[in-house]
Amino acid sequence: MPFGLSLSSALIDFAAGWCVWSLAHNLGHRWWHVEMREGKKTFYARGEREHHRVYDAHGQREYHRREDPGELFISFPLAVVAPIGLVFVAGYGLLRGWPRCLPFAAWMYGCMMMDHRLHILFHRSGRLPGVLGWFQQMHLIHHHTHRYNYFFVSGLVWDLLLRTARTNSDVMASGEPILSEQ
């Protein structure tokens, strides 16, 4: 292993990178939704509010392109979030040692990019097959309710632990209407 790290220590660093990204993302997403429901107008919630205004209409690609030609609101502002992640990498390096930053950062940024790309895929695509389709359906529930499924993909475990994970059958059983496929 590079820098003399053992496989077990690298796995711990990978797990820590996933944990930091997925939990921070889940909690941040919840915070933005609370502020949106309260009608707050802040610089950090604007993209989230615009995202839901424009992209709640899944499957309407031409409308999305007209409303957001640069797709600035399709996902979290990567150019802002990624540099903030360096604070977490530096903190991890101070706590655990600088050689351990590489696997931590690799997995944290890897999960960040996976969530970013999958979120774009969920909005650009019609109904996806298989597991991706299941995640996409959960994302539709998120857009419909704005109270569930804050996970994107890498942080589903947090929604399970915090009891905010909902599937189509959960929402249908609760009587909440779900968006129809457009």
C-alpha positions as CSV (number, residue, x, y, z in Angstrom):
1,M,0.0,0.0,0.0
2,P,1.2,3.6,-0.6
3,F,2.7,5.5,2.3
4,G,3.0,2.3,4.3
5,L,-0.7,2.0,5.0
6,S,-2.2,-1.4,5.7
7,L,-5.3,-2.6,3.8
8,S,-7.3,-2.4,7.0
9,S,-6.3,1.2,7.7
10,A,-7.0,2.2,4.1
11,L,-10.5,0.6,4.4
12,I,-11.1,2.6,7.6
13,D,-10.1,5.8,5.7
14,F,-12.3,4.9,2.8
15,A,-15.2,4.3,5.2
16,A,-14.6,7.6,6.9
17,G,-14.6,9.4,3.5
18,W,-17.9,7.9,2.6
19,C,-19.3,8.7,6.1
20,V,-18.3,12.3,6.0
21,W,-19.6,12.9,2.5
22,S,-22.9,11.0,2.8
23,L,-23.8,12.3,6.3
24,A,-22.9,15.9,5.5
25,H,-24.8,15.7,2.2
26,N,-27.9,14.2,3.8
27,L,-28.0,16.7,6.7
28,G,-27.3,19.6,4.4
29,H,-30.0,18.6,2.0
30,R,-32.5,18.4,4.9
31,W,-31.4,21.9,6.1
32,W,-32.0,23.3,2.6
33,H,-35.5,21.8,2.5
34,V,-36.5,23.2,5.8
35,E,-35.3,26.7,4.7
36,M,-37.1,26.3,1.4
37,R,-40.4,25.4,3.2
38,E,-39.9,28.5,5.4
39,G,-39.5,30.6,2.3
40,K,-36.0,31.8,3.2
41,K,-34.1,33.5,0.4
42,T,-30.4,32.9,1.0
43,F,-27.4,32.5,-1.4
44,Y,-26.9,28.9,-0.5
45,A,-30.5,27.7,-0.9
46,R,-31.1,29.4,-4.2
47,G,-29.8,26.6,-6.3
48,E,-31.8,24.0,-4.4
49,R,-35.0,26.1,-4.7
50,E,-34.4,26.6,-8.4
51,H,-33.6,22.9,-8.9
52,H,-37.0,21.9,-7.5
53,R,-38.8,24.6,-9.4
54,V,-37.3,23.5,-12.7
55,Y,-36.6,19.8,-12.3
56,D,-39.7,18.6,-10.4
57,A,-41.1,18.0,-13.9
58,H,-39.2,14.8,-14.6
59,G,-39.1,13.6,-18.2
60,Q,-39.5,17.0,-19.7
61,R,-36.0,17.5,-21.1
62,E,-36.8,20.3,-23.5
63,Y,-38.5,22.3,-20.8
64,H,-35.5,21.8,-18.5
65,R,-33.2,23.0,-21.3
66,R,-35.2,26.2,-21.8
67,E,-35.5,27.0,-18.1
68,D,-31.9,26.0,-17.2
69,P,-29.8,26.0,-20.4
70,G,-26.5,25.7,-18.5
71,E,-27.9,23.1,-16.1
72,L,-26.6,25.2,-13.3
73,F,-29.4,23.9,-10.9
74,I,-29.5,20.2,-11.8
75,S,-27.2,19.2,-8.9
76,F,-25.4,20.6,-6.0
77,P,-22.9,23.4,-7.0
78,L,-19.9,21.1,-7.4
79,A,-17.5,24.1,-7.8
80,V,-18.6,25.3,-4.3
81,V,-19.0,21.9,-2.5
82,A,-15.8,20.3,-3.7
83,P,-13.4,23.0,-2.3
84,I,-15.3,23.0,1.0
85,G,-14.5,19.3,1.1
86,L,-10.8,20.2,1.5
87,V,-11.6,21.5,5.0
88,F,-12.7,18.0,5.9
89,V,-9.6,16.4,4.2
90,A,-7.3,18.8,6.2
91,G,-9.2,18.0,9.4
92,Y,-8.8,14.3,8.7
93,G,-5.1,14.7,8.1
94,L,-4.7,16.6,11.3
95,L,-6.6,14.0,13.3
96,R,-5.3,10.8,11.6
97,G,-2.1,11.7,9.9
98,W,-1.4,13.2,6.4
99,P,-0.7,9.8,4.6
100,R,-4.3,8.8,5.5
101,C,-5.8,11.7,3.7
102,L,-5.4,10.1,0.3
103,P,-7.8,7.2,0.7
104,F,-10.1,9.4,2.8
105,A,-10.2,12.1,0.1
106,A,-10.4,9.6,-2.7
107,W,-13.6,8.0,-1.3
108,M,-15.2,11.2,-0.1
109,Y,-14.7,12.8,-3.5
110,G,-15.6,9.6,-5.3
111,C,-18.9,9.4,-3.5
112,M,-19.5,13.1,-4.2
113,M,-18.9,12.6,-7.9
114,M,-21.1,9.5,-8.0
115,D,-24.0,11.3,-6.3
116,H,-23.5,14.3,-8.7
117,R,-23.5,12.2,-11.9
118,L,-26.3,9.9,-10.8
119,H,-28.5,12.9,-9.8
120,I,-28.0,14.3,-13.3
121,L,-28.8,10.9,-14.8
122,F,-32.0,10.7,-12.8
123,H,-33.2,14.0,-14.2
124,R,-32.0,13.6,-17.7
125,S,-33.4,10.1,-18.2
126,G,-36.9,8.7,-18.5
127,R,-37.5,5.6,-16.3
128,L,-34.3,3.8,-15.7
129,P,-34.1,0.0,-15.3
130,G,-33.2,-2.1,-12.3
131,V,-31.5,-0.8,-9.2
132,L,-31.0,2.6,-10.8
133,G,-34.7,2.8,-11.5
134,W,-35.4,2.0,-7.9
135,F,-33.2,4.9,-6.8
136,Q,-34.7,7.1,-9.4
137,Q,-38.2,6.3,-8.1
138,M,-37.1,7.1,-4.6
139,H,-35.7,10.4,-5.9
140,L,-39.1,11.2,-7.5
141,I,-40.7,10.6,-4.1
142,H,-38.1,13.1,-2.6
143,H,-39.2,15.7,-5.2
144,H,-42.8,15.0,-4.6
145,T,-42.8,15.2,-0.8
146,H,-39.6,17.2,0.0
147,R,-39.6,15.3,3.3
148,Y,-38.1,11.9,2.4
149,N,-35.2,10.4,0.7
150,Y,-32.5,13.0,1.1
151,F,-29.8,10.4,0.3
152,F,-29.1,10.7,-3.5
153,V,-27.4,7.3,-3.7
154,S,-24.4,7.0,-1.5
155,G,-26.2,7.9,1.7
156,L,-29.3,5.7,1.7
157,V,-28.2,4.3,5.1
158,W,-28.7,7.7,6.8
159,D,-32.3,7.9,5.5
160,L,-32.8,4.4,6.9
161,L,-31.3,5.2,10.3
162,L,-33.1,8.6,10.5
163,R,-36.4,7.0,9.3
164,T,-36.8,9.2,6.3
165,A,-36.4,6.5,3.6
166,R,-39.6,5.9,1.6
167,T,-40.3,3.6,-1.3
168,N,-43.2,3.9,-3.7
169,S,-45.1,1.3,-1.8
170,D,-44.6,3.1,1.5
171,V,-45.9,6.4,0.0
172,M,-48.8,4.6,-1.6
173,A,-49.8,2.9,1.6
174,S,-49.6,6.2,3.5
175,G,-52.2,7.7,1.1
176,E,-49.7,10.4,-0.1
177,P,-50.1,10.8,-3.9
178,I,-46.9,10.3,-5.9
179,L,-46.0,12.0,-9.1
180,S,-47.0,10.1,-12.1
181,E,-44.3,9.3,-14.7
182,Q,-44.4,12.1,-17.2
